[in-house]
Amino acid sequence: MIVENVPLARDHRLRKQAGSLLEAGCSVTVICRRDGRNRDCVPGARVLDYPAPRDGSGPLAFAWEYLYSVVMAGFHLVRVLLGPGVDVVQVSSTPDVYVPLLAPLRLLRRRIVFDFRDLSPEMFAARFGRRSGPIYRTLLLLERASLRLADRVLVVNRSLERVAIVRGGVRPDRISIVGNGPLLSRVARRPARPDLRGGRAHLCCWVGMIGPQDGVDLALRSIAHLVHELGRTDCSFVFVGVGDAVPQLRELAAHLGIEDWVCFPGWAEEDLVFDYLSSADLGLEPNPEDFVSPVKAMEYMAAGLPFVAFDILETRRLARGAAAFAPLMDVAAFAHLVDELLDDPRRRAVMGSSGQRLVRESIAWECQRERYLASVCDVDRGARTPTGVRP
């Protein structure tokens, strides 16, 4: 299992996948960035990690990061091939940079699973504001090559399934939809911690990696409208996580005059994250990308936390009655929904119960685990076609 942009300790999906494979009797090796907690977070998994590349913010910095990551992953992959051996290699997007490793694996008749989580070209466009040029076209080519080299493509939702079929040319029978729901055993609602509310009556929460494409700037603008236009000053807003957008977002909060209401506490261990979710009145999901199945929304729902989101396809498919939806990019409408829900505890309770029911019945990892294992095992034992794709 190879992932580029986060260590195993911070990759909830990879940890669930690796743990499920180990429980099914597989031997698992993970290649990823170094973190002191990597070797303890999935007991039984072999972890081969490497020092993280230096963070950068421009296209050249990202190119260097990806080149370095491919070289390091290739070095460790050769160690595995020459040592204990490997039958199936799973690579995770984004970014889709492991094509130089996948092609030789095909020649060696190793089977490949591509875990298609996100869209690299769209993330580039969100970060740098353009859907053209050599870098964007290269990302499209890398995505297509990754999809076509795989024996099995895993997708987290139907929007990505359509991209794999239309843009990648993958046959539908080579695709499995495997959601990214939380483990029920780890997300039970806990007693609230009043100290996390920042001395105010209410708390709204956001959790996750904080990048330019995640819409946190839109959330901050809605908070400014809530505070300065609607006069709501009895709520604290906490954005739990790390990412390269945090410095700019702190500056934006100061520019908007809301730094007294907004907090960026940084990375939090899982226990503290669920303390925040259990202590909050509302979750925030300002993501504007319609192909994303937001992991944070699933965690809100598992914790019984209603949330406000923009009205986009995959979030509405996922949450249904567990969220209130504002028109896309309408920060004033977003703020009004937050204001209304903070004043309506009965409605919040109904929405929270709806979310927990959906998680238990269909979204939780326990509901996805068998589909994931079946997909990997089918690749391992099944006969393959020459390419696994349509012309």
Secondary structure as UniProt FT lines:
FT   HELIX           8..10
FT   HELIX           12..23
FT   TURN            24..25
FT   STRAND          29..33
FT   TURN            36..37
FT   HELIX           38..41
FT   TURN            43..44
FT   STRAND          46..50
FT   HELIX           59..82
FT   TURN            83..84
FT   STRAND          88..92
FT   HELIX           99..107
FT   TURN            108..109
FT   STRAND          111..116
FT   HELIX           120..128
FT   HELIX           133..149
FT   STRAND          152..155
FT   HELIX           158..166
FT   TURN            167..168
FT   HELIX           172..174
FT   STRAND          175..177
FT   HELIX           184..186
FT   HELIX           194..197
FT   TURN            198..199
FT   STRAND          202..207
FT   HELIX           212..214
FT   HELIX           216..224
FT   HELIX           225..229
FT   STRAND          235..240
FT   TURN            244..245
FT   HELIX           246..255
FT   TURN            256..257
FT   TURN            259..261
FT   STRAND          262..266
FT   HELIX           270..279
FT   STRAND          282..285
FT   TURN            290..291
FT   HELIX           295..302
FT   TURN            303..304
FT   STRAND          307..310
FT   HELIX           313..319
FT   HELIX           320..322
FT   STRAND          323..326
FT   TURN            328..329
FT   HELIX           331..342
FT   HELIX           345..358
FT   HELIX           359..363
FT   HELIX           365..381
//
